[in-house]
């Protein structure tokens, strides 16, 4: 299996040629878009929001992340069924498995949930001063999270 970068014209041409070849021989094939994984910046932003939420509602960061962010706000992104010898149970995807688009959607839903349901405004990514203040607050109360 080859990976082609369509931003390079020669690779795009190679991909088209390969596709024509597979169609010509009536082969079974799969075409999959490879999306970028979440970024470090996006991950830091998410943890700042989760930390602020946890501090405001006197909860642990882990509980806010697993139960509220994943199970309550974003079950369609994170929850899936697994079957084992004991029966079915719901498992959770790791946020590290998400691409940037999925994580952006999940974060926006969390911000909406926080402000709409609980009255807590969580900043947008460009509100750097507010995010820096949150990070300072989290460091101060780190032992409680």
C-alpha positions as CSV (number, residue, x, y, z in Angstrom):
1,X,0.0,0.0,0.0
2,X,1.3,3.4,-0.9
3,X,0.6,6.8,0.6
4,X,0.4,9.7,-1.8
5,X,0.6,13.4,-1.0
6,X,-1.7,15.2,-3.4
7,X,0.0,18.5,-2.9
8,X,2.9,17.2,-5.0
9,X,1.9,17.0,-8.6
10,X,4.1,14.0,-9.4
11,X,2.6,12.0,-6.5
12,X,-0.9,13.0,-7.5
13,X,-0.2,11.7,-11.0
14,X,1.2,8.5,-9.6
15,X,-2.0,8.0,-7.5
16,X,-4.2,8.6,-10.6
17,X,-2.2,6.0,-12.6
18,X,-2.4,3.5,-9.8
19,X,-6.2,4.0,-9.5
20,X,-6.6,3.5,-13.3
21,X,-4.5,0.4,-13.1
22,X,-6.7,-1.1,-10.3
23,X,-9.9,-0.2,-12.2
24,X,-8.5,-1.7,-15.4
25,X,-7.9,-5.1,-13.7
26,X,-11.3,-4.9,-11.9
27,X,-9.6,-5.1,-8.5
28,X,-11.1,-4.4,-5.1
29,X,-9.6,-1.3,-3.5
30,X,-10.1,1.2,-0.8
31,X,-9.5,5.0,-1.0
32,X,-9.0,6.6,2.4
33,X,-8.2,10.2,3.3
34,X,-5.4,10.5,5.9
35,X,-6.3,13.3,8.3
36,X,-3.8,14.9,10.6
37,X,-3.8,13.9,14.2
38,X,-4.7,16.5,16.8
39,X,-2.0,19.1,17.4
40,X,-0.1,19.8,20.5
41,X,-1.7,23.2,20.7
42,X,-5.1,21.7,20.4
43,X,-4.4,19.3,23.2
44,X,-3.1,22.0,25.5
45,X,-6.2,24.1,24.7
46,X,-8.5,21.1,25.6
47,X,-6.7,20.5,28.9
48,X,-6.9,24.2,29.8
49,X,-10.7,24.0,29.3
50,X,-11.1,20.8,31.2
51,X,-9.0,22.1,34.0
52,X,-11.0,25.3,34.3
53,X,-14.3,23.3,34.2
54,X,-13.0,20.9,36.9
55,X,-11.9,23.8,39.1
56,X,-15.2,25.7,38.8
57,X,-17.3,22.6,39.6
58,X,-15.0,21.1,42.3
59,X,-14.4,17.9,40.4
60,X,-11.4,16.0,39.2
61,X,-9.9,16.7,35.7
62,X,-10.2,13.0,34.9
63,X,-13.9,12.8,35.8
64,X,-14.6,15.8,33.8
65,X,-12.7,14.4,30.8
66,X,-14.1,10.9,30.9
67,X,-17.7,11.4,32.1
68,X,-18.7,14.9,31.0
69,X,-16.5,15.6,27.9
70,X,-16.6,12.1,26.5
71,X,-19.8,10.3,27.7
72,X,-22.3,13.2,28.2
73,X,-21.2,15.8,25.6
74,X,-19.6,13.7,22.9
75,X,-20.8,10.1,23.0
76,X,-21.0,9.8,19.2
77,X,-17.3,10.6,18.9
78,X,-15.9,8.7,21.9
79,X,-18.3,5.8,22.9
80,X,-18.3,2.4,21.3
81,X,-19.6,-1.0,22.2
82,X,-17.3,-3.9,22.9
83,X,-18.3,-7.5,23.5
84,X,-16.3,-9.8,25.7
85,X,-17.0,-13.0,27.7
86,X,-18.9,-11.0,30.4
87,X,-21.1,-9.3,27.8
88,X,-21.4,-5.9,26.2
89,X,-20.0,-2.8,27.6
90,X,-19.3,0.8,26.5
91,X,-15.7,1.7,25.9
92,X,-14.2,5.1,25.3
93,X,-11.8,6.2,22.5
94,X,-8.7,8.1,23.5
95,X,-8.7,11.7,22.5
96,X,-5.2,11.0,21.1
97,X,-6.9,8.9,18.4
98,X,-8.9,11.9,17.1
99,X,-8.0,14.0,14.1
100,X,-8.0,17.8,14.3
101,X,-11.5,18.1,12.9
102,X,-13.1,15.6,15.3
103,X,-11.3,17.3,18.3
104,X,-12.5,20.7,17.1
105,X,-16.1,19.5,17.0
106,X,-15.8,17.9,20.5
107,X,-14.3,21.0,22.0
108,X,-16.9,23.3,20.5
109,X,-19.7,21.0,21.9
110,X,-18.0,21.1,25.3
111,X,-17.8,24.9,25.3
112,X,-21.5,25.1,24.3
113,X,-22.5,22.6,27.0
114,X,-20.5,24.5,29.6
115,X,-22.0,27.9,28.8
116,X,-25.5,26.7,27.9
117,X,-26.1,24.1,30.7
118,X,-23.9,25.4,33.4
119,X,-23.3,29.1,32.8
120,X,-19.5,28.8,32.6
121,X,-17.9,30.6,29.7
122,X,-14.8,28.8,28.4
123,X,-12.6,30.8,26.1
124,X,-12.0,30.4,22.4
125,X,-8.5,29.4,21.2
126,X,-7.5,33.0,20.3
127,X,-8.3,34.4,23.8
128,X,-4.7,33.9,24.8
129,X,-4.7,36.1,27.9
130,X,-7.7,34.3,29.3
131,X,-6.1,30.9,28.6
132,X,-2.9,32.0,30.3
133,X,-4.8,33.0,33.3
134,X,-6.5,29.6,33.3
135,X,-3.2,27.8,33.1
136,X,-1.9,29.9,36.0
137,X,-5.0,29.0,38.0
138,X,-4.6,25.3,37.2
139,X,-0.9,25.3,38.3
140,X,-1.9,26.9,41.6
141,X,-4.6,24.3,42.2
142,X,-2.9,21.4,40.5
143,X,-2.9,19.2,43.6
144,X,-6.7,19.4,43.7
145,X,-7.2,18.3,40.2
